[in-house]
């Protein structure tokens, strides 16, 4: 009896998610960036949200170029803040001190040296000159997001180191006061602060501050 050979189909390969289509059948980049669009006063910014959407950027919110933009950013938590600046916009009103430390990317109509200087002073992580095409925007935003993550980690590390040093200074001062006024050894003074913190379920820094206030206030 002749057996019929079974045909084995090659294993299916999942399609690479490089592109997706919008409602009109047009292709858009699959990677989407969540951005808050901060607009200046120029009329060129009016249709910018639609342009950004076509390049693969989700505009999760819009705000005027004032300090209240940061409140909007806190609510929608975007990956980046895209600040559009026209040639006639007030740079001082846009690049305020509150902008420093934000994941800021500037979208500009020109490479005006004064505008570039203001962007640098505000700590901008990217600067893109029109036309705002995917080839110009997407790499800049990816770099800005990565750089902002690095900067945030660095800030957290610096803050932690500063807090540890401050705590050490506070504890050392309290130890000195206990040694002078209670005639304790350095080891016993440290153990007293440590045990008190554990008993009160508090931090050694808070206990040390309380000891300093009590002894210094009684002196």
N, C-alpha and C positions, 0 to 999 in steps of 0.2 A: 504494500500500500504506500502510495506516495504521499509524503507529508508536505503540506504547503508551508514554505518558509515565511516566518513572521517578519514583518517590516517594522523596524524600530526607528521611530522618529527621534531626531536629536533633541536633547533637553532644551526646554524653552528658556530663553534668556530674557530677563526683565529689561524693559526699555529704560534707557538712561534718561533721568528727569532733567533734561537740559532746557527744554522749552515747554511752555503751556500756552493755551489759546484763550483769548478773551471772548466775550460774547459775540464779537463780530468775526471770529475766525482768525484774527490776526495773532501772530506769535508774540509772546512776551517772555522775558527771562523768568526762569523758575524760582530763582533766589529773590526773595522779597525783603526789602529793608523797611523797617518801621521808622518813619521820620516825622518830626513836627516841623511844619513850614512856618517860618517867621517872616512876615512880609514887610518891606519898606513901603514908601509912599508912591513909588513909580508905577505907572500904568502897565509896564511890562510884566509885572508880577501877577496880574489878574488871572491869566490862563496858565500859570506855572504848575498848579496842582495837576491838571490834566496831562501836561507834558511829563511830569515826574512819574505819573502812574504808568505811562507807556514805556518808561525806561526800567520798570521793575521796582518802583518805590511806592510803598503804601503810605500815603499822607494820613496819619492818624489824628491830626489836628492842625489847626491854623491859628495864628495869633498875630497881633500887631507887634512891631519892633519896639516894645517897651518892656519894663520889668515884669508886667503881669504874664508875659509869655512863659516865665519860669513856673508859674502856678499851673498853667496848662500842661507844661512838660511833666510836672509832678503827678498830674492826674492820669495822663495817657502813657507815661513811661516809654518814650520812644528810644530807638537805638541811637539816633543822631538828631541834632537840631540844625535844620537847614535854614540859613539866614540869607534871604535874597536882598541884595543891595544894588540900587540903581545909582546912576551918576549924580542925581539931584537929591539923594537921601541925606539926612542928617546923621553923620557917622557917630557923633557923640551920643545921640539918642539911642542908637542901635547897639553900639559896643560899650555897654555900661560895665561897671565893676562886677555886677551880678552875673555877667556872662562868663567870667573867668572860671575855669574848672568844669565847664559844661562840654559835652561831646559836640562841638561846634564845627560845622562845615559851611563855608561861605560860597554862595552862588552869586557871581558878579557879572555885570555887563561889560566890564573892562578890567585890565590889569593895572589900574591906576596905582602909582606908588604909595600915595597917602592911604588909600583903601587897604592895600596890602599891609602897610605898617600897623593900621588899626586892628586888622585881623590877627596879626602876629601878637600884638599887645594883649588881645583878648584871649589868646591861647587857642586859636583856631587849629583844628586837626587836619583841615583840608581847605583848598581854595580852587574853585572851578570857574572858568570863564566861559560864557555863552559861546556857542550853542551847547545846551545841556543834553548831550547824547549819552546813551548807555555806555559807550566806550570811555567817555570822560567821567561819568558819575559813579558807576558801580565800583571800579577799582579804588576810587578815592574814598567811597563810603566804607568799603571793606577794610581798608587801611585805617580809617578813622575809628571804626569800632574796635579793631584789634589794639590800636594805640591807646584808646580810652580805657580798655580793660587793663592794660599794663600800668597806665598812670593811676588808675583806681587802686590797684594792688599796691603800688608804691606808696600812695597816700595812706592806705590802711596800715602798712608796715611802719611808716614814719610815726603815725598817730600812736600805734601800739608801743613803739620804743619810747616815745615821749611820755606816755602814761606810766610806763614801767619806771622811768627815771624819776618822774614826779613822785610816784608812790615810794620809791626808795628814799628820796630826800625827806618825805614826810615821816616815814618810819624811823629814819636815822635821827631826826630831831626829837621824836617822842622817846626813843631809846635814851638819848642823852639826858632828857629831862627826868626820866625814871631813874637813871643811874645817879644823877645829882641829888634828887629830892627824896628818893626812896632807898638809896644806898644799894641798888641792885647791880649785879654784874651785867656786862653787855649781853651775855647769853641768856641770863634770867629775864632781862628786860625784853629781849626779842621774844622769848617763850611766853611771857605775860601777854604781849600784844597778840601773838599768834593764837593762844588759847582763848583769849577774850573774843577775838573775831570768830572763832569756831563756835563758842558758846552762844554768841549773839546772832550767829548766822549772818555776819556782816563781813565787809572787806577789812583787811589790815589797814588800808589807807583811812577808812572812816574811823576805826578805833584809834589810830594814831592821831588823827585830827582832834578827836574828842579828848584824848589824854593831854595833848598840847594846850587846848583851850582851857581845860580844867586847871592844869598846873600853872600855866602862864597867867591865867586870870586870878589865881590865888596869890601869886607873888606880889 
